[in-house]
Structure formats: structure tokens, C-alpha cells
Amino acid sequence: MDAPYSRRSSAHRWAWALVLCMLAPTGRATRTPVAVNAMPQQREIFAESDAYERFMGRWSRRLAPLLVKFASVDERDSVLDIGSGTGALAFALAEAIPSVRVTGVDPSSAYVRYAQARTPSDRVRFLVGDAQALQIPDATFDKTLSLLVMNFIPDPVKALREMIRVTRSGGIVAAAVWDYGEGMEMLRVFWDEAVALDSTIAVRDERNMPLCRRGELAALWRANGLQQVEEQPIAIDLSFVSFDDYWLPFRGGQGPAGAHAASLSETARVALESKLRRRLLGERQEGAFTLQARAWAVKGVVPAR
């Protein structure tokens, strides 16, 4: 790993560790950065499967087929889905290529139960597990994919090395992460207006997340020995039928933005809602609108061992 990238990645992870600490529910003992940089805090903001579906799952399902195509998955493949969540990527794989075999791994038992209940065939299965310590033998899969997860893993280097370990030589490891700084307008609009109301929360803005900028995923892939690394943007439209279709899912408390929205007092919530409504609808009282959502996708080939 080159030194400049290493310093940026470390700084972003520690900054985000502090953010997760601040997003933890009140009434608990304050946690140190070491304790924060661990899976339990992520479970606190990614735990309610139905709320996640309304907030982000519906858009994950739209993005997933683009990652499947980018990763060149074919009908003979066995695929591992890291951070499978409510099943968006696994189900996209099964729909696009019915013969593919998919194993999804996620640390949230609630998400795994949700996905298992909707599993379309016995060729798709879901397991509770930690991406940083997979209980899977070496070289088990032809492809290992991860959708909108790498930036939330406490140690993405450790997770990537595990992804490489369980993928056969010549296989592909691929991932996609939202461009939180510029390309994911749904969240960009939210944080712009939230920070305008309260500048002290700027550190929570997801633009500070690691691995969400052009070139960062590719640098991580190359630094860990993957070959023929390619990175490209993949994008979808997010079509909202009304302002409530945009706003109400934030109040479900999922993800950093949802956790912030759910933590607000009634007065602060109304103020943020008013600013967002004005930003998105202008002088209109109601109406449909569309936002753009861009992610950065990367893939690389596992070298011969």
C-alpha cells in the first residue's frame, strides 16, 4: 500500500469510528475509539430489515444488476456476497443467472432472517458471519462481490484479504461503494441541509467515509495484490413519487443519515424537513422528483497461488 493512501484510509476510518460513537443511543457508557471501531456499532444503525428496505434496500436492488454485469458473473459461477444485507445482490444474481450458486454473509441476524425468508431457490443461502473472519475454506468461490458495504467494515483491508483468500486463483473480487461526496444525491442533499442547520455535525457527513472517492477502491485492490484492476462509475436514477417517499425512510434510523434524523428533537426535525422540502421541491407543495445516484465499482483478478 502506498504511504499517502495508507494515511488517508487510516484517518477516514478513525474519523468514522468517532462518528459511530456519537450515533450510538444515549444512556449508554461512552465508548473509546478502540471499542467503537468494531461490529456492534454498525449493528445499531443497520438492524431493522423493513426500515432498511424502505431507506436503501430498494435502491440497492436497482444498483445490484450493474455490479453483477461489471463483475462478469457467468452461469457456472459460485459467488460469495459479502455484507449481503436484505439480499439485494444475491437476489439480483439469482434472477440474472438462475444457475449461479450464491452464499450471502452478513453480521446482522435480522437481515439474514429477512433474506432467508425470501430466498428464491436452494441455490441461494444466507449465513450470519463477519467479513473480517470468514468461516469458509480457501478458494471456495469463483467470484466474491460486495455491494455498498466495504466503507462500513471496521478493517476493510482485513476483509479484502479474506475475500481474496476464499476466491480461487483467476477468480474475481469486486465491490461497489456509493460516491457519498458528490454522486449520491439522496444523501448529499440530506447532509448539506443538516450541516447547514448544525455545523457541529459535519464530522458525521458521509462524505468523510473511506473508500467512496474515485481511485480509492482501486488503490486498495492493487495494494492487496489483485491483478488487472479496473474501476468505473455505475449509476442509477432514484425516482421519488413525493417528498414523503424521500423523507420518511430517513426516520427509520437506518445508516448514519437515518440515525441522525431519528435522533433529532421535534423542533430540529421539523426544521430539517422544511429545508429539505424547499431544496427538493422549490415552491411546489408536492410532486415527484428524481435524484442521481453514482457508485464507484472495482474489480480485480486473484493471482495464482
C-alpha positions in Angstrom: 0.0 0.0 0.0 1.5 3.4 -0.9 2.0 5.8 2.0 -0.4 8.6 1.0 -3.3 6.2 0.6 -2.5 4.5 3.8 -2.6 7.7 5.8 -5.9 8.8 4.2 -7.5 5.4 4.8 -6.4 5.3 8.4 -7.6 8.9 9.1 -11.0 8.2 7.5 -11.6 5.0 9.4 -10.8 6.7 12.8 -12.9 9.7 12.0 -15.8 7.4 11.1 -15.2 5.4 14.3 -15.8 8.6 16.3 -19.0 9.3 14.2 -20.4 5.8 15.0 -19.7 6.5 18.7 -21.7 9.7 18.5 -24.6 7.9 16.8 -24.8 5.3 19.5 -28.0 5.6 21.5 -27.8 7.9 24.6 -27.9 6.4 28.1 -25.0 4.0 27.4 -21.5 4.4 28.7 -19.3 6.4 26.3 -17.1 4.1 24.2 -13.5 4.6 23.4 -12.4 4.8 19.7 -10.9 1.3 20.0 -14.3 -0.1 21.1 -16.2 1.9 18.5 -14.1 0.5 15.6 -16.0 -2.8 15.9 -19.1 -4.5 14.5 -21.6 -3.8 17.3 -21.9 -0.1 16.4 -22.7 -1.0 12.9 -25.5 -3.3 14.1 -27.0 -0.3 15.9 -27.5 1.6 12.7 -28.1 -1.4 10.4 -30.5 -3.6 12.3 -34.1 -3.1 11.2 -34.7 -5.0 7.9 -38.0 -3.5 6.9 -36.7 0.1 7.7 -33.6 -0.6 5.7 -35.6 -1.8 2.7 -37.6 1.4 2.7 -34.5 3.6 3.1 -31.8 1.9 1.0 -32.7 -1.6 0.0 -35.0 -0.5 -2.8 -32.1 1.4 -4.4 -29.6 -1.4 -3.7 -31.8 -3.7 -5.8 -31.5 -1.3 -8.7 -27.7 -1.0 -8.4 -27.1 -4.7 -7.9 -27.5 -5.9 -11.5 -25.0 -3.3 -12.7 -22.4 -4.8 -10.3 -23.2 -8.3 -11.4 -22.6 -7.3 -15.1 -19.4 -5.4 -14.2 -18.0 -8.4 -12.3 -18.6 -10.7 -15.3 -20.5 -13.4 -13.4 -21.4 -16.3 -15.5 -23.8 -19.3 -15.3 -21.2 -21.7 -13.9 -20.0 -19.5 -11.0 -20.2 -20.0 -7.3 -20.5 -16.5 -5.8 -19.9 -15.1 -2.3 -21.9 -12.0 -1.4 -20.1 -10.1 1.4 -22.4 -7.9 3.6 -25.5 -9.4 1.9 -27.9 -7.4 4.0 -31.5 -8.0 3.0 -30.5 -9.9 -0.2 -30.4 -7.3 -2.9 -27.2 -8.5 -4.6 -27.8 -12.2 -4.0 -31.3 -12.0 -5.5 -30.1 -10.0 -8.5 -27.6 -12.7 -9.2 -30.2 -15.4 -8.9 -32.6 -13.5 -11.2 -30.0 -12.7 -13.8 -28.3 -16.1 -13.8 -30.6 -18.8 -12.4 -27.9 -21.5 -12.4 -25.5 -19.4 -10.3 -24.8 -20.6 -6.7 -24.8 -17.7 -4.1 -23.8 -17.6 -0.5 -24.6 -14.3 1.4 -22.8 -13.4 4.6 -23.9 -10.6 6.9 -23.2 -9.8 10.6 -26.9 -8.9 11.2 -29.0 -11.9 12.1 -32.2 -9.7 11.4 -31.1 -9.1 7.9 -30.1 -12.7 7.4 -33.6 -13.9 8.6 -35.3 -11.4 6.3 -33.3 -12.6 3.3 -33.7 -16.3 4.1 -37.5 -15.8 4.2 -37.4 -14.5 0.6 -34.8 -16.9 -0.8 -36.0 -17.9 -4.3 -34.3 -21.3 -4.5 -31.9 -23.7 -2.8 -29.1 -22.3 -4.9 -29.1 -19.2 -2.7 -28.3 -19.3 1.1 -27.5 -16.7 3.8 -25.3 -17.0 6.8 -24.5 -14.8 9.8 -20.8 -14.0 9.7 -18.0 -11.4 9.9 -16.3 -10.4 6.6 -13.1 -9.9 8.6 -13.0 -13.5 9.7 -14.9 -15.7 7.3 -15.5 -19.3 8.4 -15.1 -20.5 4.8 -12.3 -22.7 3.3 -9.7 -21.2 0.9 -10.5 -20.9 -2.8 -14.2 -21.8 -2.4 -15.7 -19.3 -4.8 -15.3 -18.2 -8.4 -16.3 -14.7 -7.6 -16.6 -12.7 -4.4 -18.7 -9.5 -4.5 -19.7 -6.8 -2.1 -22.4 -4.1 -2.6 -22.3 -0.9 -0.6 -20.5 -2.4 2.3 -16.7 -2.0 2.2 -16.8 1.5 3.7 -18.7 0.3 6.7 -16.3 -2.6 7.6 -14.1 -1.6 10.5 -11.0 -3.1 8.9 -11.5 -3.2 5.1 -8.0 -4.4 4.4 -8.6 -7.5 6.6 -12.0 -8.1 4.9 -10.5 -7.8 1.4 -7.8 -10.2 2.3 -10.5 -12.7 3.4 -12.4 -12.1 0.2 -9.2 -12.9 -1.8 -8.5 -16.0 0.4 -11.9 -17.6 -0.3 -11.8 -16.9 -4.0 -10.0 -19.2 -6.4 -6.9 -18.2 -8.4 -8.1 -16.5 -11.5 -11.4 -15.6 -9.9 -12.7 -12.1 -9.5 -13.2 -9.9 -6.4 -15.4 -6.9 -6.9 -17.2 -4.3 -4.9 -19.1 -1.0 -5.2 -19.5 1.9 -2.8 -21.7 5.0 -3.1 -19.9 8.2 -4.1 -21.0 10.0 -0.9 -19.1 13.2 -1.6 -20.8 14.1 -4.9 -22.6 11.3 -6.7 -25.2 10.0 -4.2 -27.6 12.9 -4.3 -30.2 11.5 -1.9 -27.6 11.6 0.9 -25.7 14.6 -0.4 -28.9 16.8 -0.2 -29.7 15.4 3.3 -26.2 16.2 4.8 -25.9 19.6 3.1 -29.1 20.7 4.8 -28.4 19.0 8.1 -24.9 20.6 8.4 -26.3 24.0 7.4 -28.6 23.8 10.4 -25.9 22.5 12.8 -22.3 22.8 11.7 -21.1 20.7 14.7 -22.4 17.5 13.0 -20.2 18.0 9.9 -18.0 15.1 11.1 -21.0 12.8 10.6 -21.4 13.7 7.0 -20.9 10.6 4.9 -18.6 12.4 2.5 -15.9 11.7 5.2 -16.2 8.0 4.8 -13.3 6.0 3.4 -13.3 4.3 0.0 -16.0 6.5 -1.5 -13.9 8.6 -3.8 -12.6 8.0 -7.3 -9.5 5.7 -7.2 -9.7 4.7 -3.5 -11.2 1.3 -4.1 -8.8 0.6 -6.9 -5.8 1.6 -4.8 -7.0 -0.8 -2.0 -7.4 -3.6 -4.6 -3.9 -3.1 -6.1 -2.2 -2.7 -2.7 -3.5 -6.2 -1.7 -2.2 -7.9 -4.8 -5.2 -8.1 -7.1 -4.3 -8.0 -10.8 -6.0 -6.4 -13.8 -7.7 -3.9 -11.5 -10.5 -1.9 -13.1 -12.6 0.9 -11.6 -15.6 2.6 -13.1 -18.7 4.6 -12.1 -22.1 2.8 -12.1 -25.2 5.0 -11.7 -29.0 4.8 -11.3 -31.9 7.2 -11.0 -33.7 7.4 -7.7 -37.3 8.3 -8.5 -39.5 9.6 -5.6 -43.2 9.9 -6.0 -43.5 12.5 -3.3 -41.4 14.3 -0.6 -42.6 11.8 2.0 -41.3 9.0 -0.2 -37.9 10.6 0.2 -38.1 11.8 3.8 -40.0 9.2 5.8 -37.5 6.4 5.3 -34.8 8.5 7.0 -36.8 8.5 10.2 -36.5 4.7 10.3 -33.0 5.2 11.8 -31.0 3.1 9.3 -27.5 4.1 8.4 -25.6 7.3 9.6 -28.1 9.7 8.0 -31.1 7.8 9.3 -29.6 7.6 12.8 -29.1 11.4 12.7 -32.7 12.0 11.6 -34.1 9.7 14.2 -32.0 11.4 17.0 -33.4 14.9 16.4 -35.7 16.7 18.7 -39.1 17.6 17.2 -38.1 21.2 16.6 -34.9 20.2 14.9 -36.6 17.5 12.8 -39.3 20.0 11.6 -36.5 22.5 10.7 -34.6 19.9 8.7 -37.7 18.6 7.0 -38.6 22.2 5.9 -35.2 22.8 4.5 -35.2 19.5 2.6 -38.7 20.1 1.2 -37.7 23.6 0.0 -34.4 22.2 -1.5 -36.1 19.4 -3.4 -39.5 20.9 -4.4 -38.8 24.6 -4.5 -42.1 26.5 -4.5 -44.1 23.4 -5.1 -46.1 21.9 -2.2 -45.8 18.4 -3.5 -44.8 16.4 -6.5 -42.5 13.7 -7.9 -38.8 14.2 -8.4 -35.7 12.2 -9.5 -32.2 12.2 -8.0 -29.0 10.7 -9.3 -27.0 8.1 -7.5 -23.5 7.1 -8.5 -21.3 4.4 -7.0 -17.6 3.5 -7.7 -17.2 -0.1 -8.7 -13.9 -2.0 -8.7 -12.8 -5.5 -9.7 -9.6 -7.4 -9.8 -8.3 -10.9 -10.5 -6.9 -13.2 -7.8 -3.3 -14.1 -8.7 -2.0 -17.7 -8.9 -1.0 -19.0 -5.5 
